[in-house]
Amino acid sequence: MEYNDQIRNRLKRLEGQLKGVIRMIDEGKECKEVVTQLSASRSAIDRAIGLIVSTNLVYCMSDEQQFQDKNKEAVDLLVKSR
């Protein structure tokens, strides 16, 4: 599977968010602020997972049996990620 620029950009933004959280910890920011940013990061990860899984499903739709197998695999991945 090829990963497009949209996925890469999303992950780069997430990387920046996580670096920001580390900086907040280093600066001694309040727990509430750190947890808020970590929660936002988790949401961004969930959205990235959804984008990658949905893109993978479209990619695999060319073969019906492979699509059915990948569909089950994608659902399993989404369930496991939560």
C-alpha atoms as a printed R data frame, in Angstrom:
   type eleno elety resid chain resno       x       y      z
1  ATOM     1    CA   MET     A     1   0.000   0.000  0.000
2  ATOM     2    CA   GLU     A     2   1.160   3.506 -0.730
3  ATOM     3    CA   TYR     A     3   0.752   6.166  1.924
4  ATOM     4    CA   ASN     A     4  -0.238   9.516  0.474
5  ATOM     5    CA   ASP     A     5   0.824  13.001  1.531
6  ATOM     6    CA   GLN     A     6  -2.379  13.490  3.529
7  ATOM     7    CA   ILE     A     7  -1.412  10.630  5.849
8  ATOM     8    CA   ARG     A     8   2.205  11.780  6.099
9  ATOM     9    CA   ASN     A     9   1.153  15.358  6.899
10 ATOM    10    CA   ARG     A    10  -1.276  14.168  9.539
11 ATOM    11    CA   LEU     A    11   1.457  12.114 11.209
12 ATOM    12    CA   LYS     A    12   3.927  15.000 11.049
13 ATOM    13    CA   ARG     A    13   1.392  17.243 12.820
14 ATOM    14    CA   LEU     A    14   0.938  14.522 15.409
15 ATOM    15    CA   GLU     A    15   4.701  14.321 15.871
16 ATOM    16    CA   GLY     A    16   4.710  18.070 16.516
17 ATOM    17    CA   GLN     A    17   1.884  17.698 19.031
18 ATOM    18    CA   LEU     A    18   3.803  15.031 20.941
19 ATOM    19    CA   LYS     A    19   6.978  17.109 20.953
20 ATOM    20    CA   GLY     A    20   4.880  19.945 22.341
21 ATOM    21    CA   VAL     A    21   3.639  17.690 25.138
22 ATOM    22    CA   ILE     A    22   7.221  16.742 26.013
23 ATOM    23    CA   ARG     A    23   8.132  20.436 26.059
24 ATOM    24    CA   MET     A    24   5.166  21.115 28.358
25 ATOM    25    CA   ILE     A    25   6.382  18.407 30.745
26 ATOM    26    CA   ASP     A    26   9.912  19.815 30.663
27 ATOM    27    CA   GLU     A    27   8.492  23.269 31.482
28 ATOM    28    CA   GLY     A    28   6.499  21.864 34.404
29 ATOM    29    CA   LYS     A    29   3.059  22.692 33.011
30 ATOM    30    CA   GLU     A    30  -0.009  21.738 34.995
31 ATOM    31    CA   CYS     A    31  -1.267  18.153 34.788
32 ATOM    32    CA   LYS     A    32  -4.596  19.278 33.308
33 ATOM    33    CA   GLU     A    33  -2.866  21.027 30.401
34 ATOM    34    CA   VAL     A    34  -0.636  18.015 29.663
35 ATOM    35    CA   VAL     A    35  -3.535  15.560 29.822
36 ATOM    36    CA   THR     A    36  -5.633  17.809 27.558
37 ATOM    37    CA   GLN     A    37  -2.883  17.800 24.938
38 ATOM    38    CA   LEU     A    38  -2.366  14.047 25.286
39 ATOM    39    CA   SER     A    39  -6.093  13.533 24.786
40 ATOM    40    CA   ALA     A    40  -5.948  15.643 21.623
41 ATOM    41    CA   SER     A    41  -2.989  13.556 20.454
42 ATOM    42    CA   ARG     A    42  -4.906  10.342 21.078
43 ATOM    43    CA   SER     A    43  -7.818  11.680 19.021
44 ATOM    44    CA   ALA     A    44  -5.407  12.568 16.223
45 ATOM    45    CA   ILE     A    45  -3.972   9.045 16.337
46 ATOM    46    CA   ASP     A    46  -7.483   7.576 16.136
47 ATOM    47    CA   ARG     A    47  -8.269   9.733 13.096
48 ATOM    48    CA   ALA     A    48  -4.988   8.694 11.451
49 ATOM    49    CA   ILE     A    49  -5.805   5.023 12.063
50 ATOM    50    CA   GLY     A    50  -9.242   5.525 10.519
51 ATOM    51    CA   LEU     A    51  -7.759   7.239  7.479
52 ATOM    52    CA   ILE     A    52  -5.147   4.520  6.952
53 ATOM    53    CA   VAL     A    53  -7.691   1.710  7.372
54 ATOM    54    CA   SER     A    54 -10.226   3.343  5.061
55 ATOM    55    CA   THR     A    55  -7.552   4.008  2.448
56 ATOM    56    CA   ASN     A    56  -6.427   0.395  2.723
57 ATOM    57    CA   LEU     A    57  -9.993  -0.838  2.163
58 ATOM    58    CA   VAL     A    58 -10.317   1.199 -1.013
59 ATOM    59    CA   TYR     A    59  -6.936  -0.103 -2.167
60 ATOM    60    CA   CYS     A    60  -7.992  -3.716 -1.606
61 ATOM    61    CA   MET     A    61 -11.418  -3.476 -3.238
62 ATOM    62    CA   SER     A    62 -10.076  -4.682 -6.573
63 ATOM    63    CA   ASP     A    63 -10.354  -8.334 -5.438
64 ATOM    64    CA   GLU     A    64 -13.658  -9.237 -3.745
65 ATOM    65    CA   GLN     A    65 -12.294 -12.068 -1.569
66 ATOM    66    CA   GLN     A    66  -9.308  -9.997 -0.574
67 ATOM    67    CA   PHE     A    67 -11.706  -7.136  0.209
68 ATOM    68    CA   GLN     A    68 -13.776  -9.348  2.516
69 ATOM    69    CA   ASP     A    69 -10.638 -10.554  4.277
70 ATOM    70    CA   LYS     A    70  -9.280  -7.020  4.602
71 ATOM    71    CA   ASN     A    71 -12.646  -5.729  5.783
72 ATOM    72    CA   LYS     A    72 -12.604  -8.168  8.712
73 ATOM    73    CA   GLU     A    73  -8.963  -7.339  9.388
74 ATOM    74    CA   ALA     A    74  -9.743  -3.597  9.368
75 ATOM    75    CA   VAL     A    75 -12.613  -4.021 11.822
76 ATOM    76    CA   ASP     A    76 -10.346  -6.094 14.080
77 ATOM    77    CA   LEU     A    77  -7.678  -3.363 13.927
78 ATOM    78    CA   LEU     A    78 -10.162  -0.635 14.796
79 ATOM    79    CA   VAL     A    79 -11.539  -2.631 17.719
80 ATOM    80    CA   LYS     A    80  -8.030  -3.381 18.972
81 ATOM    81    CA   SER     A    81  -6.999   0.286 18.721
82 ATOM    82    CA   ARG     A    82  -9.714   1.304 21.184
